[in-house]
Amino acid sequence: MSLLAKIAEIESEMARTQKNKATAHHLGLLKARLAKLRRELITPKGGGGGGPGEGFDVAKTGDARIGFVGFPSVGKSTLLSNLAGVYSEMAAYEFTTLTTVPGVIRYKGAKIQLLDLPGIIEGAKDGKGRGRQVIAVARTCNLILIVLDVLKPLGHKTLIEHELEGFGIRLNKQPPNIGYKRKDKGGINLTATCVQSELDLETVKSILAEYKIHNADITLRSDATADDLIDVVEGNRVYIPCIYVLNKIDQISIEELDIIYKVPHCVPISAHHRWNFDDLLEKLWDYLKLVRIYTKPKGQLPDYTSPVVLPVERTSVEDFCLKIHKTLIKEFKYALVWGSSVKYNPQKVGKDHVMDDEDVIQIVKK
């Protein structure tokens, strides 16, 4: 029996099982089994295999990477070529783009790499089309743009989300607040700091037994579901922010546009007429959460043209030094910082000081 047949069988069993307290235990088991099979699909067992897909793995350049995901013919290539000036082959038939096409834009001093990925079809997570490679590239992005056609119903949105979820990509979510620690003996300890609506000791034990884990400490710090627990145990999930880009708004009325504007994480544009690109870029910048640090050579004015761009969770002076060159931290004596992260300008700081957006730094070597 092939993997796909097994997956289909479990999915159909889950569909016909009623959801209530009596079956929660059984459903948890099925979910865990499904997650295991999915993982085998993504990373097939067995060595050697063929070489990598042609033209898929693109070298990561710039400060952030954004992937365009969508069904064929929703205007991904038009959007890329109008944003970045890169020619990605486009035509009015489906599946025009067959490999990853990279482009780079400069925005607020940051170099952002845009990837036009081939169209995803239903069943991509099960290895249909080039779906598997497309989603593997999507996993490495800092932000995913799901490009949707405004005329086709939002059914597409749920389909793409479902495909990405099947690959362990979680959109606009935080990692579940669950502590998980394996140990050698002592059985399974479950501590919950708040009321749990779905998980109890039996369900947790059955899910962990599916992974052959019989000794572990589990701490639930929020009301968690069986899926959250499976995500933590699997440990290969990536949490990526996501923006829905609704293309082709030149074909709808103003009233419809007003409704669309109220959808969260959503930007309506027209790639062909270049409408609303500034709004899209502004939203991209918000979601990427990048911090710009300007450098100042001694005795000169700060260089405001090319900042050093860091991700928001790593903005200490040490991270800044490592971004420039890894030997710089060895010669580092102290730094002078101007900006909103210090009390007075300039302030002398050590390597652990955390900087804010648009600070100016001057590094003094030993």
C-alpha positions as CSV (number, residue, x, y, z in Angstrom):
1,M,0.0,0.0,0.0
2,S,1.5,3.3,-1.0
3,L,2.0,6.3,1.3
4,L,-0.7,8.3,-0.5
5,A,-3.2,5.5,-0.1
6,K,-2.5,5.2,3.6
7,I,-2.9,9.0,4.0
8,A,-6.1,9.0,2.0
9,E,-7.4,6.1,4.2
10,I,-6.6,8.0,7.4
11,E,-8.1,11.2,6.1
12,S,-11.4,9.5,5.2
13,E,-11.6,7.8,8.6
14,M,-11.1,11.2,10.3
15,A,-13.8,12.6,8.1
16,R,-16.4,10.0,9.1
17,T,-15.5,10.1,12.9
18,Q,-17.8,12.3,14.9
19,K,-16.0,14.8,17.1
20,N,-16.8,14.4,20.8
21,K,-15.1,13.6,24.1
22,A,-15.3,9.9,23.5
23,T,-13.6,10.0,20.1
24,A,-11.0,12.7,21.0
25,H,-8.5,10.1,22.0
26,H,-8.9,8.2,18.7
27,L,-8.8,11.3,16.6
28,G,-5.5,12.3,18.3
29,L,-4.0,9.0,17.4
30,L,-5.1,9.4,13.8
31,K,-3.7,12.9,13.6
32,A,-0.3,11.7,14.9
33,R,-0.2,8.9,12.4
34,L,-1.1,11.3,9.6
35,A,1.7,13.7,10.6
36,K,4.2,10.9,10.6
37,L,3.2,9.7,7.1
38,R,3.3,13.3,5.8
39,R,6.8,13.7,7.1
40,E,7.9,10.5,5.2
41,L,6.4,12.0,2.1
42,I,8.4,15.2,2.4
43,T,11.7,13.4,3.2
44,P,11.4,10.0,1.6
45,K,13.3,7.2,3.3
46,G,16.0,5.5,1.3
47,G,19.3,7.1,0.3
48,G,20.7,8.1,-3.0
49,G,17.7,9.3,-5.0
50,G,18.0,11.6,-8.0
51,G,19.8,14.9,-8.0
52,P,18.0,18.1,-6.9
53,G,15.3,19.6,-9.0
54,E,16.7,21.7,-11.9
55,G,16.8,25.4,-11.1
56,F,15.0,25.3,-7.8
57,D,17.5,26.0,-5.1
58,V,18.3,29.7,-5.4
59,A,21.2,31.1,-3.4
60,K,19.9,33.3,-0.6
61,T,21.0,36.9,-1.1
62,G,20.0,40.2,0.5
63,D,18.6,40.8,3.9
64,A,15.3,38.9,3.6
65,R,13.6,36.5,1.3
66,I,10.0,36.6,0.1
67,G,8.3,33.8,-1.8
68,F,5.3,34.3,-4.0
69,V,3.0,31.3,-3.7
70,G,-0.2,30.8,-5.7
71,F,-2.2,28.9,-8.3
72,P,-1.1,29.1,-11.9
73,S,-2.1,32.3,-13.7
74,V,-3.0,34.6,-10.8
75,G,-0.3,37.2,-11.8
76,K,2.7,36.2,-9.8
77,S,5.1,36.8,-12.6
78,T,3.5,40.1,-13.6
79,L,3.8,41.2,-10.0
80,L,7.5,40.2,-9.8
81,S,8.5,41.9,-13.0
82,N,6.6,45.1,-12.2
83,L,8.1,45.2,-8.6
84,A,11.7,44.2,-9.3
85,G,12.0,44.8,-13.1
86,V,13.0,41.2,-13.6
87,Y,11.6,39.5,-16.7
88,S,9.8,36.3,-15.7
89,E,8.2,34.6,-18.6
90,M,4.5,35.3,-18.6
91,A,1.6,34.4,-20.9
92,A,-2.1,34.0,-20.6
93,Y,-2.0,30.2,-20.2
94,E,-1.5,28.3,-17.0
95,F,2.0,26.9,-15.8
96,T,4.1,29.5,-17.6
97,T,6.7,29.7,-14.9
98,L,8.4,26.3,-14.4
99,T,11.3,27.0,-12.1
100,T,12.1,29.6,-9.4
101,V,12.7,33.1,-10.8
102,P,14.6,35.4,-8.4
103,G,14.5,39.2,-8.3
104,V,15.8,41.8,-5.9
105,I,14.2,45.0,-4.8
106,R,15.8,47.7,-2.6
107,Y,13.3,49.2,-0.1
108,K,14.3,51.6,2.7
109,G,17.9,50.6,2.2
110,A,17.3,46.8,2.6
111,K,17.9,44.3,-0.2
112,I,14.9,42.0,-0.4
113,Q,15.0,38.9,-2.5
114,L,11.7,38.0,-4.3
115,L,11.1,34.5,-5.5
116,D,8.5,33.8,-8.1
117,L,7.7,30.1,-7.5
118,P,5.8,27.9,-10.0
119,G,2.1,27.6,-9.6
120,I,0.9,25.2,-6.9
121,I,-1.8,22.7,-7.7
122,E,-4.1,20.9,-5.4
123,G,-2.3,17.8,-3.9
124,A,1.1,19.5,-4.0
125,K,1.9,18.2,-0.5
126,D,1.4,14.7,-1.8
127,G,4.0,15.2,-4.5
128,K,1.9,16.3,-7.4
129,G,3.3,18.7,-10.0
130,R,6.5,20.4,-8.9
131,G,4.7,21.0,-5.6
132,R,7.2,19.4,-3.4
133,Q,10.1,21.5,-4.5
134,V,8.0,24.7,-4.6
135,I,7.0,24.2,-1.0
136,A,10.5,23.3,0.1
137,V,11.7,26.6,-1.2
138,A,8.8,28.3,0.5
139,R,10.0,26.9,3.8
140,T,13.2,29.0,3.6
141,C,11.5,32.3,3.1
142,N,11.1,35.0,5.7
143,L,7.7,36.0,4.4
144,I,5.2,34.3,2.1
145,L,3.0,36.3,-0.3
146,I,0.0,34.2,-1.3
147,V,-1.2,35.7,-4.5
148,L,-4.9,35.2,-5.2
149,D,-7.1,36.2,-8.1
150,V,-9.8,38.5,-6.8
151,L,-12.4,37.0,-9.2
152,K,-11.9,33.4,-8.2
153,P,-13.5,32.6,-4.8
154,L,-11.5,32.5,-1.6
155,G,-11.7,28.7,-1.8
156,H,-8.2,29.0,-3.3
157,K,-7.0,30.6,-0.1
158,T,-8.0,27.7,2.0
159,L,-6.6,25.2,-0.5
160,I,-3.1,26.8,-0.5
161,E,-3.1,27.1,3.3
162,H,-4.0,23.4,3.5
163,E,-1.1,22.5,1.2
164,L,1.3,24.6,3.2
165,E,0.1,23.3,6.5
166,G,0.6,19.7,5.2
167,F,4.3,20.6,4.7
168,G,4.7,21.9,8.2
169,I,4.5,25.6,7.4
170,R,2.4,27.6,9.8
171,L,1.2,30.9,8.6
172,N,0.8,34.0,10.8
173,K,1.0,31.8,14.0
174,Q,3.2,31.7,17.0
175,P,4.8,28.4,18.1
176,P,2.5,26.7,20.6
177,N,3.4,27.4,24.2
178,I,4.2,23.8,25.2
179,G,7.2,22.7,27.1
180,Y,8.5,19.3,25.9
181,K,11.4,17.4,27.4
182,R,12.3,13.8,26.7
183,K,13.9,11.7,29.5
184,D,15.2,8.2,30.1
185,K,12.7,7.0,32.7
186,G,9.7,8.0,34.8
187,G,6.8,7.7,32.4
188,I,4.8,10.7,31.0
189,N,4.3,13.7,33.3
190,L,1.6,16.2,32.2
191,T,1.3,19.6,33.9
192,A,-1.2,22.1,32.6
193,T,-1.1,25.7,33.9
194,C,-4.6,26.4,32.6
195,V,-7.9,24.6,31.8
196,Q,-7.5,22.2,28.8
197,S,-10.5,21.7,26.6
198,E,-9.1,19.0,24.4
199,L,-5.9,17.3,25.8
200,D,-6.0,15.0,28.8
201,L,-3.3,12.5,30.0
202,E,-4.8,9.6,28.0
203,T,-4.8,11.6,24.7
204,V,-1.3,12.9,25.2
205,K,0.0,9.4,26.1
206,S,-1.6,7.9,22.9
207,I,-0.1,10.6,20.7
208,L,3.3,10.2,22.2
209,A,3.1,6.4,22.0
210,E,2.6,6.8,18.2
211,Y,6.1,8.4,18.2
212,K,7.4,5.6,20.5
213,I,8.0,8.2,23.3
214,H,7.1,6.8,26.7
215,N,9.1,9.0,29.0
216,A,8.7,12.8,28.8
217,D,7.7,15.9,30.6
218,I,5.0,17.9,28.9
219,T,4.0,21.4,30.2
220,L,0.9,23.0,28.6
221,R,1.0,26.7,29.2
222,S,-2.0,27.5,27.0
223,D,-5.2,25.8,25.9
224,A,-3.6,23.5,23.3
225,T,-5.0,21.2,20.7
226,A,-3.7,17.8,19.6
227,D,-2.3,19.4,16.5
228,D,-0.2,21.8,18.7
229,L,1.3,18.9,20.6
230,I,2.1,17.0,17.3
231,D,3.8,20.2,16.0
232,V,6.0,20.4,19.1
233,V,6.9,16.7,19.0
234,E,7.7,16.7,15.3
235,G,9.9,19.8,15.8
236,N,10.3,20.5,12.1
237,R,7.6,23.2,11.8
238,V,8.4,26.6,10.5
239,Y,6.4,29.7,11.5
240,I,6.3,32.2,8.7
241,P,4.3,35.5,8.5
242,C,2.1,35.7,5.4
243,I,0.3,38.4,3.4
244,Y,-2.6,37.6,1.0
245,V,-2.2,39.7,-2.2
246,L,-5.5,40.0,-4.1
247,N,-4.6,40.7,-7.7
248,K,-6.6,41.9,-10.6
249,I,-8.7,44.5,-8.7
250,D,-9.1,46.5,-12.0
251,Q,-11.9,44.0,-12.7
252,I,-14.2,44.7,-9.7
253,S,-16.2,47.6,-8.4
254,I,-15.3,50.1,-5.6
255,E,-17.9,48.7,-3.2
256,E,-16.3,45.2,-3.5
257,L,-12.9,46.8,-2.9
258,D,-14.1,48.3,0.4
259,I,-15.2,44.9,1.6
260,I,-11.8,43.3,0.7
261,Y,-9.9,46.0,2.6
262,K,-11.4,44.7,5.8
263,V,-9.9,41.2,5.5
264,P,-6.9,40.8,7.8
265,H,-3.4,40.3,6.4
266,C,-4.7,41.3,3.0
267,V,-3.6,43.8,0.3
268,P,-5.6,44.3,-2.9
269,I,-3.4,45.3,-5.9
270,S,-3.4,45.3,-9.6
271,A,-0.1,43.9,-10.9
272,H,-0.8,44.9,-14.5
273,H,-1.7,48.5,-13.8
274,R,0.7,48.8,-10.8
275,W,-2.0,50.0,-8.5
276,N,-1.4,50.0,-4.7
277,F,2.2,48.8,-4.8
278,D,3.3,51.4,-2.2
279,D,0.7,49.9,0.2
280,L,2.0,46.4,-0.5
281,L,5.7,47.4,0.1
282,E,4.8,49.2,3.3
283,K,3.0,46.0,4.6
284,L,5.9,43.8,3.5
285,W,8.2,46.0,5.6
286,D,5.9,45.7,8.6
287,Y,5.7,42.0,8.4
288,L,9.4,41.4,7.8
289,K,10.3,43.2,11.0
290,L,13.7,44.4,9.9
291,V,15.9,46.9,11.8
292,R,18.2,49.3,10.0
293,I,21.5,50.3,11.7
294,Y,23.5,53.1,10.1
295,T,27.3,53.1,10.4
296,K,29.5,56.1,11.2
297,P,33.2,56.2,10.4
298,K,35.2,58.2,12.9
299,G,35.2,61.9,12.2
300,Q,32.7,61.6,9.3
301,L,29.0,62.0,8.9
302,P,26.8,58.8,9.2
303,D,26.3,56.9,6.0
304,Y,22.5,57.0,5.6
305,T,22.5,55.4,2.1
306,S,23.4,51.8,3.0
307,P,22.3,50.6,6.4
308,V,23.2,47.2,7.9
309,V,19.9,45.4,8.1
310,L,19.2,42.9,11.0
311,P,16.2,40.8,11.9
312,V,14.3,42.2,14.9
313,E,15.1,39.3,17.2
314,R,18.9,39.7,16.7
315,T,19.8,43.4,17.0
316,S,22.6,43.4,19.6
317,V,25.9,45.1,18.9
318,E,27.5,41.6,18.7
319,D,25.0,40.5,16.0
320,F,25.9,43.7,14.1
321,C,29.6,42.9,14.3
322,L,29.0,39.3,13.1
323,K,26.9,40.5,10.2
324,I,29.8,42.7,8.9
325,H,32.6,40.2,9.6
326,K,33.2,37.5,12.2
327,T,36.7,38.8,13.1
328,L,35.4,42.2,14.0
329,I,34.1,41.0,17.4
330,K,37.6,39.9,18.4
331,E,39.0,43.4,18.0
332,F,35.9,45.0,19.5
333,K,36.6,47.4,22.4
334,Y,33.3,49.4,22.7
335,A,30.7,51.1,20.5
336,L,29.2,54.6,20.4
337,V,25.5,54.5,19.7
338,W,23.2,57.4,18.7
339,G,19.4,56.9,18.6
340,S,16.3,55.8,20.5
341,S,17.9,52.8,22.2
342,V,20.2,54.9,24.4
343,K,19.6,57.5,27.1
344,Y,22.1,60.1,25.8
345,N,23.7,60.6,22.4
346,P,26.3,59.2,21.9
347,Q,26.4,56.5,24.5
348,K,29.3,54.1,25.1
349,V,27.9,50.6,25.0
350,G,29.2,47.0,25.2
351,K,28.5,44.1,22.8
352,D,25.3,43.1,24.6
353,H,23.5,46.4,24.0
354,V,20.3,45.9,21.9
355,M,19.7,48.6,19.2
356,D,16.5,50.0,17.8
357,D,15.5,50.8,14.2
358,E,17.6,53.6,12.6
359,D,20.2,53.8,15.3
360,V,23.7,55.1,14.3
361,I,26.7,53.1,15.5
362,Q,30.5,53.7,15.6
363,I,32.7,50.8,16.6
364,V,35.9,51.4,18.4
365,K,38.5,48.7,18.1
366,K,41.2,47.7,20.6
